[in-house]
Amino acid sequence: MMKLYGIPNCDTVKKARVWLTENNFDYEWHDFKKNVLSPALIEDWIANCGWEVLVNRQGTTWRNLDEASKASLVDAASATALMLANPSLIKRPVLDYKGKISVGFKPEIYSALLL
C-alpha cells in the first residue's frame, strides 16, 4: 500500500492525486493540515531523503516566517521542529511507497517508482 501526504488545496498534490487515480493506483490519503504528523514520521522522512529536500523554501509559509525562525533552520532537529510547528513548510506531496519516499510530484519520477 502507498500513502500520499499533503494538503488538498495544493495544486501539486492535486496533480499527483489525479496521476495516481488515472494510473489505477490505490493509495491512502493523509491531509496533514487535519491530521497531525508525528515527530517520528518526519524523522523517518528526513532519514530517507534529507531535511533539505523536505523544507519548502519557495512557498508562502516560508516567506511569512520571521527571520529568527528561518535562521534557526540548521539541521535535522531544527527542521523537524519547524515542520511540526508549520506543516505547510513541508514540500508536497510526500509519497510513501514500500518505505521509499518521494517528495514533490513529477510524472516521470512516479512512473519510475511505481510502474
Buried (B, 14 or more C-beta within 10 A) or exposed (E): EBEBBBBEEBEBBBBBBEBBEEEEBEBEBBBBEEEEBEEEBBBBBBEBBBBEBBBBEEBEBBEEBEEEBEEBBEEBEBBBBBBBEBBBBBBBBBBBBEEEBBBBBEEEEBEEBBE
